[in-house]
Amino acid sequence: MATTGDNDRISQALELLGNRFDPEIEESFTSIAERILAQALENVELAEHKLRQIQELVGDVALAGSN
């Protein structure tokens, strides 16, 4: 049984995720805790991908500027 404190923590975690789940994650996981963790991992993976793309773009610009 979830306590009020647990519900508050779940609510806070959901807020950190923007109160939304990827539809595939929502279908794949049954518990809210699993969904939260899966979405957080997905968000990290997307952020890492974007960071690599940004580093390549900025690196290209920095290399072009040093010539």
N, C-alpha and C positions, 0 to 999 in steps of 0.2 A: 504494500500500500504506500502510495507516494504521500510524503508529508508536504506541508506548506512550503518549507524550506527547499525541498526538492523541486516543487513546482516553480518557485522563484528562480532557481538555478536553470531549469529548463527554459523558462521564459527569457532569461538573460542570454542564454546560448542561442536561442532562436533570433533574438534581436541582433546579435553579432553576425548572424547569417543573413540579415535583411528580411527575416520572417518568410523565407521562401526556400523551397527545395526544387532541385532538378526533377522533372517528372519521372525520369528513369530511376532515380534514387528513391523517390516516393513509392514506386511500384516494387522495388527490389528489397526493401527493408521493412520489417513489420513494426519494430519499436521506434519510438520517437528518438531515443538515445542513439540507436544505430543510424538513423537517418541524419541526425545532427553530426555525428562523427564522420559519416560518409561524405556529407556535403562539405564539411570543413576540409577534408582531405582533397576532394575534388577542387575546391577553391584554391588550395595551396598548389596543386598541380597546374591549374590554369595560370596562376600568378607566376610560377616558375617559367612556364612556357613564354609568357609575355615578357618576362625579364630577359630571357635569352634573346628574344627578338629585338628588344630595345638595345641590349648590349651590342648586338650585331650592327644595328643601324647607327648607333652612336659611335661605335668603333670605326665603321666605314667613314663617317663624317670626320672623326678625329684624324684618321689616316690621310684623308683627302686634304685636310687643312694643314697638315704638317709638310706637305710638298711645296 
